[in-house]
């Protein structure tokens, strides 16, 4: 949720920026409720003081009928105005929740993902002297993937992963944990990108796969219509990505500044409804209802949060270059960065089987949009209290990056060359 003061000071700007992100917001109603709330808050506070004064005056003696009548009158007025204030606060909060985070100045204005901008291309696309196969054909031929039996058991867009495809996934997981858990590597990324940050490594976390409704809503990430599965009888939601249950960890807490930054790498099974994607990417495991994912989450001070965002992008690029995969770095436009994001950067990886770059990573600059509703705060070294900032970014979506490895490293006989950095996690095998 954005700061109400920003709306008071810049109502037209907030309305314009919200529209650029694709959201119509009720700025006049918000300001109207805000004015009523502030006026009524003064009335309520005065009535509380009057009630307390009357109670103080009546101490030690029997109150007169006039005092009792005045006390009842004040009590009734207070109760009535408190109810009105509660109603106004609920209406205001509902409207504020519908206002997206404001995009940073460098986010390009656009109406769809087609207007995202390619910042750079890294790596060379492989050249093949044989007919290229997509990952689904290779995996099916090697008995690594079974979508037919998965459909029998769970329905479409589910798969069984088997054999060396599973081994490859866990090799990627261990490689990632070893890499970003190494302080010297983090320091190198900081130095190479000229960032003034602590080199603290990322701590591995396996977060809960279920999230309560209220805290999911407060994260700004709950998308019930398009994305998230609900367990109705328990008022719980299946986690759509690890950062959804990581960014909520410190709700209603105050973090000492000395503990920051807190950097997590979360490993979680993710569940997606994939509404609106009927008939798209049906083959293989590119777009499934269930997949595993490694996601980074950072809690930081306001002053360091943008550099943390840049560090997360640097981590993504470092991991990709280590796997020797060709990719594009994409600056997302206003319509595509997402409701809670102030800025969004994607990595699209080259998939020879599709003959195109496809999205495999995102890095989201969130500022204090989540922490305002979650009440995640920082206690400064000087004793003052401020809202923490959050950032999240994909390390690897394990439904997609194995596809890139398989398709970019395929051989004519249907085998797959293993990237050098992964071989030690696969008993030094060069080919699977």
C-alpha positions as CSV (number, residue, x, y, z in Angstrom):
1,X,0.0,0.0,0.0
2,X,1.4,3.4,-0.9
3,X,1.7,6.3,1.6
4,X,-1.5,8.3,1.9
5,X,0.7,11.4,2.1
6,X,1.8,10.8,-1.5
7,X,-1.8,10.9,-2.6
8,X,-2.5,14.1,-0.6
9,X,0.5,15.8,-2.1
10,X,0.3,14.5,-5.7
11,X,-3.2,13.3,-6.4
12,X,-3.0,13.8,-10.2
13,X,0.4,12.1,-10.5
14,X,-0.8,9.1,-8.5
15,X,-3.9,8.9,-10.7
16,X,-1.8,9.2,-13.9
17,X,0.8,6.6,-12.8
18,X,-1.9,4.2,-11.8
19,X,-3.5,4.5,-15.2
20,X,-0.1,3.9,-16.9
21,X,0.0,0.6,-14.9
22,X,-3.5,-0.3,-16.1
23,X,-5.4,0.6,-12.9
24,X,-8.3,3.1,-12.4
25,X,-8.2,4.4,-8.9
26,X,-10.7,6.5,-6.9
27,X,-8.4,9.4,-5.9
28,X,-11.2,11.9,-5.1
29,X,-13.0,9.3,-2.9
30,X,-9.8,8.5,-1.1
31,X,-9.1,12.1,-0.4
32,X,-12.7,12.6,0.7
33,X,-12.6,9.7,3.2
34,X,-9.1,10.8,4.3
35,X,-10.5,14.3,5.1
36,X,-13.5,12.8,7.0
37,X,-11.2,10.4,8.9
38,X,-8.9,13.2,10.1
39,X,-11.8,15.5,11.1
40,X,-13.6,12.6,12.9
41,X,-10.4,11.5,14.6
42,X,-10.1,14.9,16.2
43,X,-13.8,14.7,17.4
44,X,-13.2,11.2,18.8
45,X,-10.0,12.2,20.6
46,X,-11.8,15.3,22.1
47,X,-14.7,13.1,23.3
48,X,-12.2,10.6,24.9
49,X,-10.5,13.4,26.7
50,X,-13.9,14.8,27.9
51,X,-14.9,11.3,29.1
52,X,-11.7,10.9,31.0
53,X,-12.0,14.3,32.6
54,X,-15.6,13.6,33.7
55,X,-14.4,10.3,35.3
56,X,-11.6,12.2,37.0
57,X,-13.9,14.9,38.3
58,X,-16.3,12.3,39.8
59,X,-13.6,10.5,41.8
60,X,-14.0,10.5,45.6
61,X,-17.6,11.8,45.5
62,X,-21.0,10.7,44.4
63,X,-21.7,12.2,40.9
64,X,-24.7,14.4,40.5
65,X,-27.5,13.7,38.2
66,X,-26.2,16.4,35.8
67,X,-22.8,14.7,35.8
68,X,-24.3,11.3,35.2
69,X,-26.4,12.7,32.3
70,X,-23.4,14.4,30.8
71,X,-21.3,11.2,31.2
72,X,-24.0,9.2,29.3
73,X,-24.3,11.9,26.6
74,X,-20.5,11.9,26.1
75,X,-20.4,8.1,26.1
76,X,-23.2,7.8,23.5
77,X,-21.5,10.5,21.3
78,X,-18.2,8.8,21.6
79,X,-19.6,5.3,20.7
80,X,-21.5,6.8,17.7
81,X,-18.4,8.6,16.4
82,X,-16.1,5.6,16.9
83,X,-18.4,3.5,14.8
84,X,-18.5,6.1,12.1
85,X,-14.7,6.4,12.3
86,X,-14.3,2.6,12.0
87,X,-16.6,2.5,8.9
88,X,-14.7,5.4,7.2
89,X,-11.3,3.8,8.0
90,X,-12.5,0.5,6.4
91,X,-13.8,2.3,3.3
92,X,-10.6,4.2,3.0
93,X,-8.4,1.1,3.4
94,X,-10.4,-0.7,0.7
95,X,-9.8,2.1,-1.7
96,X,-6.1,2.5,-0.8
97,X,-5.6,-1.3,-1.3
98,X,-6.6,-0.8,-5.0
99,X,-3.9,1.8,-5.6
100,X,-0.7,0.2,-7.1
101,X,2.8,1.0,-6.3
102,X,4.2,4.0,-8.2
103,X,6.7,3.2,-11.0
104,X,10.1,4.7,-10.8
105,X,11.0,7.4,-13.4
106,X,13.1,5.0,-15.6
107,X,10.2,2.5,-16.1
108,X,9.1,2.9,-19.8
109,X,5.4,3.7,-20.3
110,X,3.6,0.9,-22.2
111,X,0.2,-0.7,-22.6
112,X,1.4,-4.3,-22.8
113,X,4.4,-6.6,-22.5
114,X,5.0,-5.9,-26.2
115,X,6.4,-2.5,-25.2
116,X,9.0,-4.0,-22.8
117,X,12.5,-2.9,-23.8
118,X,15.5,-5.1,-24.5
119,X,18.4,-3.6,-22.5
120,X,21.0,-6.1,-23.8
121,X,21.7,-9.5,-25.2
122,X,24.3,-11.8,-23.6
123,X,25.8,-15.0,-24.9
124,X,25.8,-16.7,-28.3
125,X,22.9,-18.8,-29.6
126,X,24.1,-22.3,-30.3
127,X,24.3,-23.5,-33.9
128,X,23.2,-27.1,-34.7
129,X,23.9,-29.2,-37.8
130,X,20.8,-31.4,-37.1
131,X,17.1,-30.8,-36.6
132,X,16.6,-29.2,-33.3
133,X,14.1,-30.8,-30.8
134,X,12.2,-29.1,-28.1
135,X,12.7,-30.2,-24.5
136,X,9.4,-32.2,-24.4
137,X,10.5,-34.5,-27.2
138,X,14.0,-35.0,-25.8
139,X,12.6,-35.7,-22.2
140,X,10.0,-38.0,-23.5
141,X,12.5,-40.0,-25.5
142,X,14.7,-40.3,-22.5
143,X,11.8,-41.2,-20.2
144,X,12.4,-38.1,-18.1
145,X,8.9,-36.6,-18.3
146,X,5.5,-38.2,-18.2
147,X,2.5,-35.8,-18.7
148,X,0.1,-38.5,-19.9
149,X,0.1,-40.4,-16.5
150,X,0.2,-37.1,-14.6
151,X,-3.0,-36.0,-16.5
152,X,-4.6,-39.2,-15.4
153,X,-3.8,-38.6,-11.8
154,X,-4.1,-34.8,-11.5
155,X,-5.3,-33.3,-14.8
156,X,-3.7,-31.3,-17.5
157,X,-0.6,-29.1,-16.9
158,X,0.9,-31.6,-14.4
159,X,3.9,-33.7,-15.1
160,X,6.0,-36.5,-13.5
161,X,9.7,-35.6,-13.6
162,X,11.9,-38.7,-13.6
163,X,15.5,-39.9,-13.7
164,X,18.3,-37.5,-14.8
165,X,15.8,-34.6,-15.2
166,X,15.3,-34.8,-11.4
167,X,19.0,-35.2,-10.9
168,X,19.6,-32.1,-13.1
169,X,17.1,-30.1,-11.0
170,X,18.8,-30.8,-7.7
171,X,22.2,-30.1,-9.3
172,X,20.9,-26.6,-10.2
173,X,19.6,-26.2,-6.6
174,X,22.9,-27.1,-5.0
175,X,24.9,-25.0,-7.4
176,X,22.7,-22.0,-6.6
177,X,22.9,-22.4,-2.9
178,X,26.7,-22.9,-3.0
179,X,27.1,-19.8,-5.2
180,X,25.0,-17.2,-3.5
181,X,25.8,-18.6,-0.1
182,X,29.5,-17.7,-0.7
183,X,30.3,-14.2,0.7
184,X,33.4,-13.8,-1.6
185,X,31.2,-14.3,-4.7
186,X,28.6,-11.8,-3.4
187,X,31.5,-9.3,-2.7
188,X,32.7,-9.7,-6.3
189,X,29.3,-8.9,-7.7
190,X,29.1,-5.9,-5.5
191,X,32.5,-4.7,-6.6
192,X,31.9,-5.4,-10.3
193,X,28.6,-3.4,-10.2
194,X,30.1,-0.6,-8.1
195,X,27.4,-1.0,-5.3
196,X,27.8,0.1,-1.8
197,X,26.4,-2.9,0.1
198,X,27.2,-5.5,2.7
199,X,28.5,-8.8,1.2
200,X,26.3,-10.9,3.5
201,X,25.4,-14.2,1.7
202,X,22.0,-15.5,1.1
203,X,20.5,-17.9,3.7
204,X,18.6,-20.9,2.4
205,X,15.0,-21.2,3.5
206,X,12.2,-23.7,2.8
207,X,9.1,-21.6,3.5
208,X,5.5,-22.7,4.2
209,X,3.6,-23.8,1.1
210,X,0.3,-22.3,2.6
211,X,-0.5,-18.7,3.4
212,X,-3.4,-17.2,5.4
213,X,-5.7,-14.9,3.5
214,X,-5.2,-11.7,5.5
215,X,-1.4,-11.8,5.4
216,X,-1.4,-12.8,1.7
217,X,-3.6,-9.8,0.9
218,X,-1.2,-7.6,2.9
219,X,1.7,-8.8,0.7
220,X,0.0,-7.3,-2.4
221,X,0.7,-10.7,-4.1
222,X,-2.7,-12.5,-3.8
223,X,-4.2,-12.9,-7.2
224,X,-7.2,-15.1,-6.6
225,X,-8.8,-14.9,-10.0
226,X,-5.8,-15.6,-12.2
227,X,-3.1,-17.3,-10.2
228,X,-3.7,-18.7,-6.8
229,X,-5.4,-21.9,-5.5
230,X,-7.5,-21.7,-2.3
231,X,-8.1,-24.3,0.3
232,X,-11.6,-23.1,1.2
233,X,-12.3,-25.0,4.4
234,X,-9.1,-23.6,6.0
235,X,-9.0,-20.1,4.6
236,X,-5.5,-20.8,3.3
237,X,-3.9,-20.3,-0.1
238,X,-1.3,-22.5,-1.9
239,X,2.0,-20.5,-2.3
240,X,2.3,-19.2,-5.9
241,X,6.0,-18.5,-5.4
242,X,8.5,-18.7,-2.5
243,X,8.8,-14.9,-2.1
244,X,5.1,-14.7,-1.2
245,X,5.7,-16.5,2.1
246,X,9.2,-14.9,2.5
247,X,8.2,-11.3,2.2
248,X,5.5,-11.9,4.9
249,X,8.0,-13.4,7.4
250,X,8.5,-10.3,9.5
251,X,4.9,-9.0,9.6
252,X,4.2,-7.0,12.7
253,X,7.8,-7.1,13.7
254,X,10.6,-4.5,14.2
255,X,14.0,-5.5,12.8
256,X,17.1,-4.0,14.4
257,X,19.0,-2.1,11.7
258,X,22.2,-4.0,12.7
259,X,20.7,-7.2,11.3
260,X,20.2,-5.8,7.8
261,X,20.3,-6.7,5.0
262,X,18.5,-10.0,5.5
263,X,19.0,-12.0,2.3
264,X,17.1,-15.3,1.8
265,X,17.1,-17.8,-1.0
266,X,13.8,-19.7,-0.8
267,X,13.2,-23.2,-2.3
268,X,9.5,-24.0,-2.6
269,X,7.0,-25.8,-4.7
270,X,4.8,-23.3,-6.4
271,X,1.2,-23.6,-7.6
272,X,-0.4,-21.6,-10.4
273,X,-3.9,-21.6,-11.8
274,X,-2.5,-20.3,-15.1
275,X,-5.9,-18.7,-15.9
276,X,-6.0,-17.1,-19.3
277,X,-3.3,-19.4,-20.8
278,X,-5.7,-22.0,-22.2
279,X,-4.1,-23.8,-25.1
280,X,-0.7,-22.1,-24.6
281,X,2.6,-23.9,-23.9
282,X,0.8,-27.2,-23.4
283,X,3.7,-29.4,-24.3
284,X,6.3,-30.4,-21.7
285,X,6.8,-28.5,-18.5
286,X,7.2,-24.9,-19.5
287,X,3.8,-23.8,-18.1
288,X,2.5,-26.2,-15.4
289,X,0.2,-25.9,-12.4
290,X,3.0,-27.2,-10.1
291,X,6.7,-26.5,-10.2
292,X,9.7,-25.9,-8.0
293,X,11.4,-22.5,-7.8
294,X,14.4,-20.8,-6.2
295,X,13.5,-17.3,-5.2
296,X,15.5,-14.5,-3.5
297,X,14.1,-12.1,-1.0
298,X,15.8,-9.2,0.6
299,X,14.9,-7.0,3.6
300,X,16.8,-3.7,3.7
301,X,16.9,-0.1,4.7
302,X,15.2,2.5,2.4
303,X,18.6,3.9,1.5
304,X,20.0,0.6,0.3
305,X,17.0,-1.0,-1.3
306,X,17.5,0.2,-4.9
307,X,21.1,-1.1,-4.8
308,X,19.8,-4.4,-3.4
309,X,17.5,-4.5,-6.5
310,X,20.5,-4.0,-8.7
311,X,22.4,-6.7,-6.8
312,X,19.6,-9.2,-7.4
313,X,19.8,-8.5,-11.1
314,X,23.6,-9.0,-10.9
315,X,23.0,-12.4,-9.2
316,X,20.6,-13.5,-11.8
317,X,23.0,-12.6,-14.6
318,X,26.0,-14.2,-12.8
319,X,24.1,-17.5,-12.5
320,X,23.0,-17.4,-16.1
321,X,26.6,-16.7,-17.4
322,X,27.9,-19.6,-15.2
323,X,25.4,-21.9,-17.0
324,X,26.6,-20.4,-20.3
325,X,23.0,-19.7,-21.4
326,X,22.2,-16.9,-23.9
327,X,19.7,-14.4,-22.6
328,X,18.2,-10.9,-23.0
329,X,17.9,-8.4,-20.1
330,X,14.4,-6.8,-20.3
331,X,13.2,-3.5,-18.7
332,X,9.5,-4.1,-18.2
333,X,7.0,-1.3,-19.0
334,X,4.4,0.2,-16.7
335,X,1.7,-2.2,-17.8
336,X,3.8,-5.3,-17.2
337,X,5.7,-4.6,-13.9
338,X,2.9,-5.8,-11.7
339,X,0.7,-4.2,-9.0
340,X,3.2,-4.0,-6.0
341,X,6.3,-3.3,-8.1
342,X,8.0,0.1,-8.6
343,X,10.3,-1.4,-11.2
344,X,10.7,-4.8,-12.9
345,X,13.5,-6.4,-14.8
346,X,13.2,-9.7,-16.6
347,X,15.6,-12.2,-18.1
348,X,14.4,-14.0,-21.2
349,X,16.4,-17.1,-22.1
350,X,17.0,-18.4,-25.6
351,X,15.1,-21.7,-26.2
352,X,16.2,-23.3,-29.5
353,X,13.2,-25.7,-29.4
354,X,10.9,-22.7,-29.6
355,X,13.3,-20.5,-31.7
356,X,12.6,-17.6,-29.4
357,X,13.6,-16.0,-26.1
358,X,11.2,-16.8,-23.2
359,X,10.8,-15.3,-19.8
360,X,12.7,-17.3,-17.1
361,X,13.5,-14.6,-14.4
362,X,12.1,-11.5,-12.9
363,X,13.5,-9.0,-10.4
364,X,11.0,-6.8,-8.5
365,X,11.8,-3.5,-6.8
366,X,9.0,-3.2,-4.2
367,X,10.1,-0.3,-1.9
368,X,7.9,-0.1,1.2
369,X,4.7,-1.1,-0.6
370,X,4.4,-4.5,1.2
371,X,5.9,-3.5,4.5
372,X,3.4,-0.7,5.1
373,X,0.5,-3.1,5.3
374,X,2.6,-5.9,6.8
375,X,3.9,-3.4,9.5
376,X,7.5,-4.7,9.0
377,X,9.7,-2.0,10.4
378,X,13.3,-1.2,11.2
379,X,14.6,0.2,14.5
380,X,17.4,2.6,13.5
381,X,20.7,2.8,15.3
382,X,19.5,6.2,16.6
383,X,16.3,4.6,18.0
384,X,13.9,5.9,15.3
385,X,11.4,3.6,13.5
386,X,11.0,3.4,9.7
387,X,9.4,1.0,7.3
388,X,11.7,-1.7,5.9
389,X,12.0,-2.2,2.1
390,X,11.7,-5.5,0.3
391,X,13.0,-6.8,-3.0
392,X,12.6,-10.2,-4.7
393,X,14.0,-11.9,-7.7
394,X,14.1,-15.3,-9.4
395,X,17.3,-17.4,-8.9
396,X,15.9,-20.2,-11.1
397,X,12.4,-21.4,-12.0
398,X,13.0,-25.1,-12.1
399,X,10.3,-25.7,-14.7
400,X,12.1,-23.4,-17.1
401,X,15.8,-23.3,-16.7
402,X,16.2,-27.1,-17.2
403,X,14.4,-26.6,-20.5
404,X,17.0,-24.0,-21.5
405,X,19.8,-26.4,-20.5
406,X,18.3,-29.3,-22.4
407,X,17.6,-27.4,-25.6
408,X,20.8,-25.3,-25.8
409,X,23.0,-28.4,-25.0
410,X,21.2,-31.1,-27.0
411,X,23.1,-33.5,-29.1
412,X,22.1,-35.2,-32.4
413,X,21.5,-38.5,-30.6
414,X,19.2,-37.0,-28.1
415,X,21.6,-36.6,-25.2
416,X,22.3,-33.4,-23.2
417,X,25.7,-31.9,-22.4
418,X,25.9,-30.7,-18.8
419,X,27.1,-27.1,-18.1
420,X,30.6,-27.4,-16.6
421,X,29.6,-25.8,-13.3
422,X,26.9,-28.5,-12.7
423,X,29.0,-31.5,-13.4
424,X,30.5,-32.0,-10.0
425,X,26.9,-32.3,-8.7
426,X,26.2,-35.1,-11.2
427,X,29.2,-37.4,-10.4
428,X,31.3,-35.5,-12.9
429,X,29.2,-36.7,-15.8
430,X,29.5,-34.5,-18.9
431,X,26.4,-35.9,-20.7
432,X,23.1,-37.2,-19.6
